[in-house]
Amino acid sequence: MLPPVPADPALRPGAARARRRAADGRLRAARRGFEGSMAALRKAAFDHVESHVFVSTALRASLARLAGRAGAKP
């Protein structure tokens, strides 16, 4: 004769395995979300740095042009 099935669904055979699988799925989803966020943040940081390089180059060129007009050395 088989043992009685527990009334509590958490105590049923295979319930622990199902909980582990569910937890594993949630962990994988969280990791994918985190990695996606990190990639987006990294791209935004690089874009920000590149924009500063562009602005710095433009300012240096303007300064050199103005210094040339005034007859001074940059």
C-alpha positions as CSV (number, residue, x, y, z in Angstrom):
1,M,0.0,0.0,0.0
2,L,1.3,3.5,-0.9
3,P,1.8,6.1,1.8
4,P,-0.9,8.8,1.9
5,V,-0.3,12.0,-0.1
6,P,0.2,15.0,2.1
7,A,-2.5,17.6,2.1
8,D,0.0,20.5,1.9
9,P,1.0,20.9,-1.8
10,A,4.5,22.0,-0.7
11,L,5.1,18.6,0.9
12,R,4.0,16.5,-2.2
13,P,6.7,14.4,-3.9
14,G,8.4,16.5,-6.6
15,A,7.4,19.9,-5.0
16,A,11.0,20.7,-3.9
17,R,12.2,20.0,-7.5
18,A,9.5,22.3,-8.9
19,R,10.5,25.0,-6.5
20,R,14.1,24.6,-7.4
21,R,13.3,24.8,-11.1
22,A,11.1,27.9,-10.5
23,A,13.9,29.6,-8.5
24,D,16.4,28.7,-11.2
25,G,14.2,30.3,-13.8
26,R,13.8,33.5,-11.8
27,L,17.5,33.7,-11.2
28,R,18.2,33.3,-14.9
29,A,15.7,36.0,-15.8
30,A,17.2,38.3,-13.2
31,R,20.7,37.7,-14.5
32,R,19.6,38.4,-18.1
33,G,17.9,41.6,-17.0
34,F,21.0,42.7,-15.0
35,E,23.4,41.9,-17.9
36,G,21.1,43.9,-20.2
37,S,21.1,46.8,-17.9
38,M,24.9,46.7,-17.5
39,A,25.3,46.7,-21.3
40,A,23.0,49.7,-21.7
41,L,24.8,51.6,-19.0
42,R,28.2,50.8,-20.5
43,K,27.0,52.0,-23.9
44,A,25.6,55.2,-22.4
45,A,28.9,55.8,-20.6
46,F,30.9,55.4,-23.8
47,D,28.6,57.7,-25.7
48,H,28.9,60.3,-22.9
49,V,32.7,60.1,-23.1
50,E,32.7,60.3,-26.9
51,S,30.5,63.4,-26.7
52,H,33.0,65.1,-24.3
53,V,35.9,64.2,-26.7
54,F,34.0,65.9,-29.6
55,V,33.2,69.0,-27.5
56,S,36.8,69.2,-26.2
57,T,38.2,69.0,-29.8
58,A,35.8,71.7,-31.0
59,L,36.7,74.0,-28.1
60,R,40.4,73.5,-28.7
61,A,40.0,74.3,-32.4
62,S,38.0,77.5,-31.5
63,L,40.6,78.5,-29.0
64,A,43.4,78.0,-31.5
65,R,41.4,80.0,-34.2
66,L,40.8,82.9,-31.7
67,A,44.4,82.9,-30.6
68,G,45.5,83.0,-34.2
69,R,43.3,86.1,-34.8
70,A,44.8,87.8,-31.8
71,G,48.3,87.0,-32.9
72,A,49.0,85.0,-29.7
73,K,50.4,81.5,-29.5
74,P,47.9,78.9,-28.3
